[in-house]
C-alpha cells in the first residue's frame, strides 16, 4: 500500500499526463516531448519489451481461467478436498497440449477482438459485468470468513511481522504496485493519449488506485481464510485462486453456478487487461513502423505466442528448464516486476520531474489552468523529483544486493 501511494500513484499520473500531452504511442510520446537528440524514447521501448514479457506469462494464466470456465460446466474441480482441487489444477498445467492450446485460444480471442474493432463493445460489457464480479468477491469473502480456521488466514494476511520486511520484500512490493497499476509498461502513456482534454488526471488516477487496492484486499480476504480452513499451502502462488475458489464454492449452495459465473467474469476481466497490454506494442508498431493495426496485431500476438510457450509449459514439460533458479514463468515475472517496470518508473520520474519541465507538468495536470489544483501539482513534482525515483533506486540496489 505504501509503495502504491508513494511510488505507484505519482508515476501513474506522470505517465497519463505524458500520454495526453503527446497524443501518441509510448515511444513517439517521448520523442515528441523530449529535447532534440535525447534518447528518452528508450523508456517507451522498455515498456514495449515489458508488455510483451508480461503477456508471455499472463496469457498462460488467462488460459487457465478460460479452461476453468469449461471445468465449471463439466465438473471435476468443485470440491472441498485439497487433493481434488490441487489435482485438477495440476492436471491442467502439467499437460503440454492443454497448456499451449488454452494460451493460444486466449491469444486468438484477443486478436479477434482487436481485429474486429469491437473494443467499445468489450468496454461496455466490462463496465456492466465487473460490478457483478465485485459482488461475487464480496460473497466469497463473507463465506471464507465463516469457515472454521478463517482467523488464521486473516492473521497470515494482516498481522504485521516487521522482521520479514527486507529490501527484497520491499522490491517485490514496488514491483507489484507497478504491475497492478499497469505502469512502467507503456500502458498508461498509451491510455493517456486517449484521455479527453477536460479529464481530471489526478482524480482519475486516484480513483483507479483506490479501486485496485480495494479489490486486492477483497481478493486476499476471499482466498487466504479458505487456504487455512481447507489446509492448502499459502505459498502456492498463482495457483491459489484455482484451488481455493472451487473449494469455497463447493461449501456453498448452488456452488457450481457461482463458480461458473466467477470464472466467466474473471475471463472477461483478464481479456480487458490483455487488450490494454497488447495495445502498447500494437500502437508502437503502427505509429513508428507504419504497419496497419491488423498487421501490427498479428505480429505482436505471434511474438507473444512464441515467447510465451516456455512460461506456459513451465509447470509441466519445461519445468526442468531454469535460469538463475527460476523457471520461464517466474523469470518473466521477475524480469518485469523487479527490473523493467521499476527501472521504467525511475526514468519516467526523472523525465517528468527534471526534463519535461515543471510548467508543462502543471499545465497538463491543471488542464491548461482550468483546474485549481496547485497543491496537487506541487506535491506531484516534489514526489517525482525527490521521493519516488530515490525510493525505487534504493530499493532496487538493496534488493539486488548491490549495496
ZARODREN-13533 format. One line per 4 residues: for each residue x, y, z of N, C-alpha, C. Coordinates in steps of 0.1 Angstrom, whole numbers. Last residue first. Layout:
<lodrens>
X/Y/Z/X/Y/Z/X/Y/Z  ...
</lodrens>
This chain:
<lodrens>
241/-28/-29/246/-20/-17/239/-26/-5  233/-49/-44/244/-40/-49/250/-32/-38  212/-66/-40/224/-68/-32/236/-60/-37  188/-61/-51/197/-69/-59/211/-71/-52
177/-45/-30/171/-58/-34/180/-67/-42  193/-23/-31/194/-31/-20/188/-45/-23  186/-13/-57/200/-16/-54/201/-25/-42  158/-10/-54/163/-19/-64/178/-23/-61
156/9/-33/151/-5/-31/156/-15/-41  168/31/-46/174/25/-33/169/11/-31  151/35/-67/165/32/-70/171/25/-57  127/41/-54/128/29/-63/142/25/-65
134/64/-39/130/52/-33/131/39/-42  142/81/-60/152/78/-50/147/65/-43  117/84/-74/129/78/-81/140/74/-71  100/95/-52/97/82/-60/110/76/-66
113/120/-43/109/108/-35/109/95/-43  121/140/-61/129/137/-50/126/124/-43  104/142/-84/118/147/-84/126/140/-73  79/132/-78/86/126/-89/101/131/-90
73/147/-55/74/133/-54/83/127/-65  73/174/-65/82/170/-54/84/155/-53  52/171/-84/65/175/-88/76/171/-78  31/165/-66/35/155/-76/49/158/-81
28/188/-51/31/175/-44/37/165/-54  22/207/-70/34/209/-62/38/196/-56  -3/197/-79/8/199/-88/22/199/-81  -18/199/-56/-15/186/-62/-4/186/-71
-18/226/-52/-12/218/-42/-9/204/-48  -32/235/-75/-18/239/-73/-11/230/-63  -57/231/-88/-51/221/-80/-36/223/-78  -81/242/-104/-74/248/-93/-68/237/-84
-83/239/-139/-85/233/-126/-76/239/-115  -75/254/-160/-90/254/-157/-93/247/-144  -49/253/-168/-53/263/-159/-67/263/-155  -47/231/-185/-43/244/-190/-49/255/-181
-52/211/-166/-60/212/-178/-59/227/-184  -34/207/-146/-45/217/-144/-54/219/-156  -17/189/-157/-25/185/-146/-36/194/-143  -5/204/-178/-13/192/-181/-22/188/-170
7/225/-164/-3/228/-174/-12/216/-177  25/211/-148/15/219/-142/3/222/-152  42/201/-168/35/192/-159/23/199/-153  52/226/-178/44/217/-187/36/207/-179
66/236/-156/54/243/-162/46/234/-171  86/217/-151/75/219/-141/63/226/-147  98/195/-176/96/208/-171/84/210/-162  111/173/-187/99/178/-194/96/192/-189
132/170/-169/135/173/-183/123/179/-190  123/165/-142/135/173/-145/137/178/-159  100/150/-140/103/160/-129/114/169/-133  98/134/-163/87/143/-159/91/154/-150
123/120/-162/119/128/-173/108/138/-170  123/109/-136/134/118/-140/130/127/-152  100/93/-139/101/103/-128/111/113/-132  107/75/-160/96/84/-161/96/96/-151
129/63/-147/132/71/-159/120/80/-162  116/48/-127/126/58/-124/128/68/-135  99/32/-143/94/42/-133/104/52/-130  118/15/-155/110/24/-163/104/35/-155
126/2/-132/136/10/-140/128/20/-149  102/-12/-125/107/-2/-116/118/7/-124  99/-28/-150/89/-18/-145/94/-8/-136  123/-43/-151/119/-34/-162/109/-24/-157
126/-56/-124/136/-49/-131/131/-38/-141  104/-68/-112/116/-64/-103/126/-56/-111  85/-74/-131/81/-68/-119/93/-62/-111  102/-85/-153/93/-74/-155/90/-67/-142
117/-105/-142/123/-95/-151/115/-83/-152  98/-121/-128/108/-114/-121/114/-103/-129  82/-130/-149/76/-123/-139/86/-114/-132  101/-145/-163/94/-134/-170/88/-125/-160
107/-164/-143/117/-155/-148/111/-143/-155  84/-178/-138/89/-170/-128/99/-160/-133  83/-191/-164/71/-183/-159/77/-173/-148  107/-205/-165/104/-195/-175/93/-185/-170
120/-209/-132/115/-214/-144/111/-202/-153  151/-201/-115/137/-198/-118/133/-204/-131  178/-203/-111/169/-210/-102/155/-207/-104  190/-191/-133/191/-184/-120/181/-190/-110
167/-208/-151/178/-199/-152/178/-191/-139  155/-241/-161/156/-230/-152/168/-221/-155  136/-267/-170/143/-256/-176/143/-244/-167  118/-284/-158/133/-285/-155/141/-274/-161
94/-278/-169/96/-275/-155/111/-276/-151  83/-282/-194/95/-274/-193/99/-270/-179  60/-297/-189/71/-302/-198/84/-295/-197  50/-280/-164/50/-294/-168/62/-297/-176
51/-254/-159/46/-262/-148/46/-276/-151  60/-242/-182/69/-242/-171/64/-250/-159  45/-238/-205/50/-252/-202/58/-253/-190  42/-211/-205/30/-219/-204/34/-234/-201
69/-202/-207/62/-200/-195/49/-209/-194  73/-212/-235/80/-217/-223/74/-214/-210  54/-197/-250/54/-212/-250/61/-217/-237  58/-170/-253/50/-175/-241/49/-190/-240
71/-165/-276/78/-163/-264/71/-169/-252  51/-173/-294/64/-179/-294/71/-178/-281  30/-155/-286/28/-169/-286/41/-177/-286  42/-130/-290/38/-134/-277/36/-149/-276
45/-131/-318/57/-130/-310/54/-134/-295  18/-132/-325/26/-143/-329/39/-143/-320  9/-107/-316/4/-119/-309/12/-131/-313  24/-89/-332/25/-89/-318/21/-102/-311
15/-96/-358/29/-97/-355/31/-97/-339  -13/-90/-356/-8/-103/-359/6/-105/-355  -11/-62/-350/-18/-71/-341/-13/-85/-343  0/-52/-374/7/-50/-361/2/-59/-350
-19/-59/-392/-6/-65/-393/1/-64/-380  -40/-42/-383/-42/-56/-385/-29/-63/-385  -30/-16/-383/-33/-22/-370/-35/-37/-371  -2/-14/-406/-16/-13/-403/-19/-20/-390
29/2/-398/21/-10/-401/6/-7/-399  46/22/-393/37/25/-403/29/12/-407  64/22/-372/68/15/-384/58/16/-396  51/39/-353/65/41/-356/69/34/-369
24/31/-351/28/45/-351/42/48/-356  23/3/-352/15/11/-361/20/25/-363  40/-3/-331/43/-8/-344/35/-1/-355  27/10/-310/41/14/-314/44/9/-328
3/-3/-309/3/11/-311/16/16/-316  12/-29/-302/4/-27/-314/5/-12/-318  24/-26/-277/32/-28/-288/25/-26/-302  -1/-17/-263/12/-9/-262/20/-13/-274
-22/-35/-266/-23/-22/-272/-10/-14/-273  -17/-55/-248/-13/-57/-262/-14/-44/-270  -27/-43/-225/-13/-46/-226/-9/-48/-240  -55/-41/-230/-47/-29/-227/-32/-31/-228
-61/-68/-235/-63/-58/-245/-55/-46/-243  -57/-79/-209/-48/-82/-220/-49/-73/-232  -78/-67/-195/-64/-64/-191/-54/-67/-203  -100/-79/-208/-98/-64/-207/-84/-60/-204
-95/-106/-201/-95/-101/-215/-93/-86/-216  -98/-106/-174/-85/-109/-179/-84/-104/-194  -126/-100/-172/-116/-91/-167/-102/-93/-172  -136/-123/-185/-138/-110/-191/-128/-100/-186
-127/-142/-166/-122/-143/-180/-124/-129/-187  -142/-135/-145/-127/-133/-144/-121/-134/-158  -167/-142/-154/-164/-128/-152/-149/-126/-151  -163/-170/-156/-167/-163/-168/-163/-148/-166
-157/-176/-129/-146/-177/-139/-150/-171/-152  -182/-169/-117/-170/-163/-112/-159/-164/-123  -200/-186/-130/-202/-172/-131/-189/-165/-127  -191/-211/-120/-191/-208/-134/-192/-193/-137
-195/-208/-93/-182/-210/-98/-181/-207/-113  -223/-206/-91/-215/-194/-87/-201/-195/-93  -230/-231/-100/-234/-220/-107/-226/-208/-104  -218/-247/-80/-214/-249/-94/-218/-237/-102
-232/-240/-56/-218/-236/-58/-213/-237/-72  -257/-240/-44/-256/-237/-59/-241/-233/-62  -244/-233/-12/-255/-238/-20/-253/-232/-35  -208/-239/-6/-220/-230/-7/-231/-237/-15
-186/-254/-8/-192/-253/5/-204/-244/5  -177/-249/-34/-182/-263/-31/-189/-263/-17  -166/-224/-31/-179/-225/-38/-185/-239/-35  -142/-231/-19/-152/-222/-12/-166/-224/-18
-130/-247/-38/-133/-252/-25/-143/-244/-18  -127/-229/-60/-136/-241/-61/-140/-247/-48  -107/-212/-46/-121/-207/-50/-130/-218/-53  -84/-228/-44/-92/-224/-32/-106/-219/-35
-73/-233/-68/-75/-245/-59/-84/-241/-47  -71/-210/-82/-77/-221/-89/-80/-233/-80  -58/-192/-65/-72/-189/-69/-79/-201/-76  -33/-205/-63/-42/-204/-52/-56/-202/-56
-15/-203/-84/-24/-214/-84/-35/-213/-73  4/-183/-79/-8/-180/-87/-18/-191/-88  13/-197/-46/14/-187/-57/2/-185/-65  15/-213/-24/13/-219/-37/14/-210/-48
19/-206/3/29/-202/-7/27/-208/-21  -2/-217/17/-3/-203/14/8/-198/4  -17/-247/9/-4/-241/13/-4/-227/8  -48/-258/25/-39/-255/14/-26/-249/19
-68/-263/45/-55/-270/45/-46/-268/33  -91/-250/46/-92/-263/39/-78/-269/38  -85/-227/61/-96/-236/65/-96/-249/59  -63/-216/47/-61/-222/60/-72/-231/65
-77/-208/24/-64/-215/23/-61/-223/36  -98/-192/33/-101/-206/28/-88/-214/27  -84/-169/41/-91/-177/51/-94/-191/46  -74/-162/14/-65/-168/25/-72/-174/37
-95/-154/-4/-86/-166/-6/-80/-171/6  -109/-131/4/-117/-143/-2/-108/-155/-3  -90/-115/12/-99/-119/22/-107/-131/17  -77/-110/-13/-70/-116/-2/-79/-122/9
-98/-97/-26/-93/-110/-31/-85/-117/-20  -101/-74/-11/-112/-84/-12/-107/-97/-16  -76/-62/-16/-79/-66/-2/-90/-76/-2  -79/-57/-44/-68/-66/-39/-71/-71/-25
-101/-40/-44/-102/-53/-50/-91/-63/-45  -88/-18/-32/-100/-24/-26/-102/-38/-31  -67/-11/-49/-64/-16/-36/-76/-23/-29  -82/-4/-72/-73/-15/-73/-70/-21/-59
-96/18/-63/-104/7/-67/-95/-6/-67  -74/35/-58/-82/31/-47/-91/19/-50  -64/38/-85/-56/33/-74/-64/27/-62  -86/50/-97/-82/37/-102/-73/31/-91
-87/74/-83/-99/65/-82/-94/51/-87  -63/86/-90/-65/82/-76/-77/72/-75  -67/90/-117/-57/81/-113/-59/77/-98  -88/109/-116/-90/97/-123/-80/86/-118
-74/130/-103/-86/124/-97/-89/110/-103  -53/137/-121/-51/132/-107/-62/125/-101  -69/144/-145/-59/132/-145/-57/128/-130  -99/151/-155/-90/154/-144/-81/142/-141
-105/160/-189/-105/149/-179/-95/153/-168  -104/177/-211/-110/182/-199/-110/172/-187  -94/162/-231/-86/173/-227/-91/179/-214  -96/126/-227/-101/139/-231/-94/151/-225
-71/102/-234/-78/110/-225/-84/123/-231  -54/88/-251/-68/88/-254/-77/96/-245  -30/90/-240/-31/96/-253/-46/97/-258  -32/75/-217/-33/89/-216/-35/96/-229
-28/49/-228/-42/53/-223/-43/68/-222  0/52/-232/-10/49/-243/-24/53/-240  8/55/-206/11/65/-216/2/64/-228  -1/32/-195/-8/44/-191/-4/56/-200
15/13/-208/0/12/-209/-6/26/-206  42/12/-205/37/20/-216/22/20/-217  51/0/-182/50/-8/-194/44/-1/-206  49/17/-161/63/12/-164/63/3/-176
18/4/-148/28/15/-151/41/9/-154  -4/-11/-139/-1/-11/-153/8/1/-157  -9/-15/-113/-14/-2/-118/-10/0/-133  3/-40/-109/-12/-39/-107/-17/-25/-113
30/-34/-114/23/-44/-122/8/-42/-121  37/-15/-94/38/-12/-109/29/-21/-117  32/-30/-71/24/-18/-73/25/-14/-88  50/-51/-75/36/-54/-76/28/-41/-78
74/-37/-72/71/-43/-85/56/-46/-86  72/-29/-45/72/-19/-56/69/-25/-69  72/-55/-34/60/-46/-32/60/-35/-42  97/-64/-41/86/-71/-46/73/-62/-45
112/-45/-26/113/-45/-41/101/-53/-47  105/-54/-1/101/-40/-5/102/-39/-20  119/-78/-1/104/-78/1/99/-65/-4  145/-69/-3/140/-78/-13/125/-78/-13
149/-55/22/149/-48/9/143/-56/-3  123/-70/44/137/-69/39/137/-60/26  103/-78/68/104/-67/58/119/-65/55  102/-96/88/102/-102/74/103/-91/63
100/-82/111/113/-89/108/113/-95/94  74/-74/112/84/-65/107/97/-71/104  46/-86/106/58/-92/111/70/-84/105  11/-78/111/25/-75/106/36/-82/113
-16/-96/100/-8/-93/112/6/-90/107  -29/-101/75/-29/-87/80/-20/-85/92  -26/-128/67/-27/-117/57/-24/-104/63  -26/-144/90/-15/-145/80/-15/-133/70
-50/-136/100/-38/-132/107/-26/-133/98  -68/-147/82/-67/-132/83/-54/-128/90  -62/-174/86/-59/-168/73/-58/-153/74  -70/-177/112/-56/-179/109/-52/-173/96
-98/-173/109/-90/-163/117/-75/-165/114  -108/-196/97/-106/-184/89/-97/-174/96  -114/-219/111/-100/-216/109/-97/-204/101  -144/-225/94/-135/-228/106/-120/-226/103
-158/-198/76/-152/-211/76/-144/-213/89  -165/-172/74/-174/-180/82/-168/-195/83  -149/-160/56/-147/-156/70/-155/-165/79  -158/-171/32/-145/-175/37/-143/-172/51
-182/-157/28/-182/-172/31/-169/-177/37  -172/-132/25/-181/-134/36/-181/-149/39  -156/-136/1/-150/-132/13/-159/-134/26  -176/-143/-17/-165/-153/-14/-159/-149/-1
-191/-119/-17/-197/-131/-13/-187/-142/-9  -171/-102/-29/-176/-99/-15/-183/-112/-9  -169/-115/-54/-157/-114/-45/-161/-111/-30  -194/-109/-63/-190/-123/-61/-178/-124/-52
-192/-81/-66/-202/-87/-57/-198/-102/-53  -173/-80/-86/-170/-74/-73/-179/-80/-63  -187/-92/-107/-175/-99/-102/-171/-93/-88  -206/-72/-111/-210/-85/-107/-199/-93/-101
-189/-50/-119/-196/-49/-106/-201/-63/-101  -182/-62/-145/-172/-61/-134/-179/-58/-120  -203/-60/-163/-200/-73/-156/-191/-72/-145  -204/-34/-173/-216/-40/-167/-213/-52/-159
-179/-29/-182/-185/-19/-172/-197/-25/-165  -176/-49/-201/-168/-49/-189/-174/-40/-178  -194/-41/-221/-197/-53/-214/-189/-53/-201  -180/-17/-229/-194/-16/-224/-197/-29/-216
-156/-29/-238/-156/-19/-227/-170/-18/-221  -165/-44/-259/-159/-51/-247/-159/-42/-235  -174/-23/-276/-183/-33/-271/-178/-40/-259  -150/-11/-281/-160/-4/-274/-171/-13/-268
-137/-31/-295/-132/-27/-282/-142/-19/-274  -141/-42/-320/-152/-42/-311/-148/-38/-296  -125/-48/-342/-127/-34/-338/-139/-33/-329  -116/-71/-351/-130/-68/-354/-134/-54/-350
-90/-71/-340/-92/-71/-355/-106/-67/-359  -95/-74/-313/-88/-62/-318/-91/-60/-333  -108/-99/-312/-115/-87/-307/-109/-74/-313  -88/-115/-322/-101/-114/-329/-109/-101/-325
-69/-114/-303/-66/-109/-316/-79/-106/-324  -82/-126/-281/-78/-112/-280/-76/-106/-294  -84/-152/-293/-96/-145/-289/-93/-130/-288  -57/-159/-297/-66/-158/-308/-79/-150/-305
-50/-160/-270/-44/-150/-278/-52/-148/-291  -66/-181/-261/-68/-168/-255/-62/-157/-264  -56/-202/-276/-70/-198/-278/-73/-184/-272  -30/-203/-266/-32/-199/-280/-46/-195/-282
-36/-213/-240/-29/-200/-242/-31/-195/-256  -48/-237/-246/-56/-227/-239/-49/-213/-240  -26/-251/-258/-39/-249/-265/-47/-237/-259  -6/-252/-238/-4/-244/-250/-17/-241/-257
-19/-268/-219/-13/-256/-215/-11/-247/-227  -27/-291/-234/-37/-282/-228/-32/-268/-225  -2/-301/-240/-12/-298/-251/-22/-288/-246  11/-306/-216/16/-296/-225/6/-292/-236
-2/-308/-185/-4/-313/-198/0/-303/-208  1/-293/-162/12/-303/-165/10/-309/-179  -22/-278/-159/-9/-271/-162/2/-281/-166  -42/-298/-154/-43/-288/-165/-29/-283/-169
-33/-313/-132/-35/-320/-145/-36/-310/-156  -34/-292/-112/-21/-298/-117/-22/-306/-130  -61/-288/-109/-53/-278/-115/-39/-283/-120  -68/-314/-99/-75/-308/-111/-66/-297/-118
-53/-315/-76/-50/-325/-87/-57/-320/-100  -64/-295/-61/-50/-294/-65/-47/-303/-77  -89/-305/-57/-88/-293/-64/-73/-291/-69  -83/-330/-43/-91/-330/-56/-88/-317/-64
-68/-322/-21/-62/-331/-30/-70/-331/-44  -86/-306/-6/-74/-300/-13/-68/-309/-23  -120/-309/-9/-108/-317/-6/-96/-311/-14  -142/-296/-17/-136/-290/-5/-123/-298/-2
-147/-291/-52/-146/-300/-41/-139/-292/-29  -148/-290/-85/-156/-284/-74/-155/-294/-62  -137/-301/-107/-128/-292/-99/-135/-287/-86  -156/-317/-119/-143/-323/-116/-134/-314/-108
-176/-301/-145/-174/-307/-132/-159/-312/-131  -183/-289/-168/-183/-303/-169/-180/-310/-155  -183/-261/-160/-195/-267/-167/-195/-283/-166  -159/-257/-150/-171/-253/-141/-183/-260/-147
-142/-262/-171/-143/-271/-160/-155/-269/-151  -147/-239/-186/-151/-252/-191/-152/-262/-180  -135/-221/-169/-149/-219/-173/-155/-232/-178  -109/-230/-168/-118/-233/-156/-132/-229/-159
-99/-221/-192/-100/-236/-190/-110/-239/-179  -97/-194/-186/-107/-199/-196/-109/-214/-195  -77/-196/-167/-90/-190/-163/-101/-195/-173  -55/-205/-181/-61/-213/-170/-75/-209/-166
-52/-184/-198/-56/-196/-204/-62/-206/-193  -43/-165/-180/-56/-163/-186/-61/-176/-193  -18/-176/-177/-27/-176/-165/-41/-174/-171  -7/-172/-202/-8/-186/-197/-18/-186/-186
-8/-145/-204/-16/-152/-213/-18/-166/-209  13/-139/-186/-1/-136/-182/-11/-143/-191  36/-146/-199/32/-154/-188/17/-151/-184  36/-128/-221/41/-142/-222/37/-151/-211
28/-104/-211/18/-112/-219/23/-126/-220  53/-96/-201/41/-98/-192/31/-106/-199  68/-93/-225/72/-103/-215/60/-106/-205  54/-72/-237/54/-85/-243/58/-96/-233
58/-51/-218/44/-56/-221/44/-69/-228  86/-49/-218/79/-53/-206/65/-58/-209  89/-39/-244/95/-52/-240/88/-57/-228  75/-15/-241/71/-24/-251/76/-38/-247
91/-2/-222/77/-5/-219/71/-16/-228  114/2/-235/114/-7/-224/100/-11/-220  104/21/-253/109/8/-258/109/-2/-247  99/43/-236/88/36/-243/92/22/-248
125/48/-229/115/45/-219/104/38/-225  137/55/-253/141/42/-247/131/38/-236  132/81/-257/123/72/-264/125/57/-259  152/96/-248/142/93/-239/132/83/-244
178/104/-260/172/91/-262/161/87/-252  178/135/-277/180/128/-264/172/115/-264  174/151/-300/185/142/-299/188/136/-286  155/177/-283/161/170/-295/173/162/-293
137/168/-253/146/177/-261/152/170/-273  105/151/-256/119/152/-251/127/163/-259  81/149/-269/82/158/-257/96/160/-253  83/131/-291/77/144/-293/80/153/-281
95/108/-279/102/115/-290/97/129/-292  76/101/-261/88/107/-255/97/113/-266  56/93/-279/53/103/-269/66/110/-264  67/72/-294/65/85/-300/63/96/-290
64/51/-274/77/56/-279/76/70/-285  36/49/-269/45/50/-258/59/54/-262  18/71/-293/21/58/-286/33/60/-276  2/103/-285/9/94/-293/12/81/-286
-3/128/-273/-13/122/-281/-7/112/-291  12/143/-255/18/139/-268/8/134/-278  -4/147/-233/3/159/-239/8/156/-253  -12/121/-227/-22/131/-232/-16/143/-238
13/110/-219/5/104/-230/-5/114/-235  19/126/-197/28/125/-208/21/120/-220  -2/120/-180/0/133/-184/9/134/-196  2/92/-175/-10/97/-182/-9/111/-187
27/93/-162/26/86/-175/13/91/-182  20/108/-138/30/113/-148/29/107/-162  2/91/-126/-2/104/-130/7/110/-141  20/69/-121/8/67/-129/3/81/-135
39/80/-104/43/75/-117/31/74/-126  22/85/-81/29/96/-88/34/92/-102  13/58/-76/4/69/-80/11/80/-87  37/43/-69/28/39/-80/20/51/-85
49/57/-46/56/54/-59/47/52/-70  33/61/-25/45/69/-26/52/68/-39  11/42/-29/9/56/-26/21/65/-29  23/17/-34/13/23/-43/12/38/-41
39/14/-11/46/15/-24/36/21/-35  20/12/8/28/24/8/35/26/-5  8/-12/0/0/0/0/9/13/0
</lodrens>
